[in-house]
Amino acid sequence: MIGPEADSVAGAHREIPPRRRCVSAATYVIAGAGTLSACAGLAARFIPVTNHATLIAAAMSPYLTVGAAVACAILLLSRHWWTASAAAVLTAAAVAAQLPLFVASNQIPGTAIPVRVLTANVREGTADATALATVLRASADIVAFQELTPELVAGLKQQGLDSDFPHQALAPRPGAVGVGVVSRHPIVGSRRIAGYQQGVVSADIQIPGAAETATLIAAHLSGPWPQPIDGWRRDISRFPDTLSEVAARAGSGAVIVAGDFNATIDMAPFRRLLRDGFHSAAEQAGAGFVRSFPADATIPPAIGIDHVLTLNSAASRVGTVRIPGSDHLAVLATVNLRAG
C-alpha cells in the first residue's frame, strides 16, 4: 500500500514511546502499592491480633490506609477513571473508620459535674517528680498512675502530693508493675484486682455534687512488644470480664477506666472493651487521634495506647500532657458525671 493511507495505517501501529510506557507502569506500581497498603490497614482493624505482625499492622492502620488516597489521586491525575473510582471507595472506607474519633458523640447537660481525670505512665518511676507534681496540681482532680515506684511516690510526697491529693490508693512496686490512684475527693474503698501481669486497681470516689459514688480503675495491661505477645493477649481478653464485674458493682454509678492499655483503638481486642455502655472518652469528645507513645523521641508520638473509658458518664474534652522523664504523654480527660 502506497500513499497517505499507508502512512495512516503505519501510524496506527506506531509503538508507544518507552518513556510513556515507564510512566504508565510506574503509575500502576505506586497506585497498586498504595491500594495494597490501605487494604492491609483496613483488614488489620478486624482480624485477631495473634502475633507481632498483626499487632504492628493494626497499630499502623491509620497510616497504612493513607495509601488509598494516594492511589486515588495518582489514578485520577493519570485519567484511569475506573481504577480511580475503586480507590475512592477504599478511601471512603478508610475515612469512615476514623471519622467517629473527630465527631463528638455526647451532649453534656448543664447540670453535669465535671471531673478532670489524668492517666500517667511514669516509666518505671523515672518521671521527673517536680515536673509531674506541677502538672498534677494544675491539671487534675483524679490521677491514675502506671509503673509507679516507691521512689517516685516519695519524691511526689516531697513535692506536696499529700496536700494536693490527700486521698490515695497506692500500690507502688519496683519496675513496671506499680499502679495507684490519687484524688482530691474522698476515696471510700479500693482494691487491687488480681490476675494481671502489671497492675489494675480500683477506687470508689465520692465526687461532690455527683448523684452516686464513682469508680475509677487504674489499669496497666501487659506490653506486647518486644516480649512475646501472649501476656498481653491474656490481659486484654480478660479485661472485658473485669469491666463487667466493676460495672455490676457500680450499678448506675459512673465508672472511669484510665490507663496504659498497650493497644490502640484500631485493634479489634481493644474495641471489644467498648461494649455494654463503655465508651472511649476521646471518641465521646471528638478529640481525634490522641497519640501518646513514644514520647521520648525527636518525632511526635505515633500511636495512642493510653486511654480513658467511661460508663454512665461522658467526656467533653481529651488531650495530652507531656511528663518530663516519661516515654508516654499523659492523657487528660474532663469527664462529666450525673448531678445528684
Secondary structure, DSSP 8 states (H G I E B T S, - for coil): --SHHHHHHHHHT----HHHHHHHHHHHHHHHHHHHHHHHHHHHTTS---SHHHHHHHHTHHHHTHHHHHHHHHHHHTT-HHHHHHHHHHHHHHHHHHGGGGS------TT-EEEEEEEEE-TTTTS-HHHHHHHHHHH-SEEEEES--HHHHHHHHHTTHHHHS-EEEEE--STT--EEEEESS-EEEEEE--S-SSEEEEEEE--TTBSS-EEEEEEE----SSS-SHHHHHHHHHHHHHHHHHHHHHTTS-EEEEEE-S--TTSHHHHTTS-TT-EEHHHHHT------B--SSSS---B--EEEEEESSEEEEEEEE--TT-SS-EEEEEEEE-B-
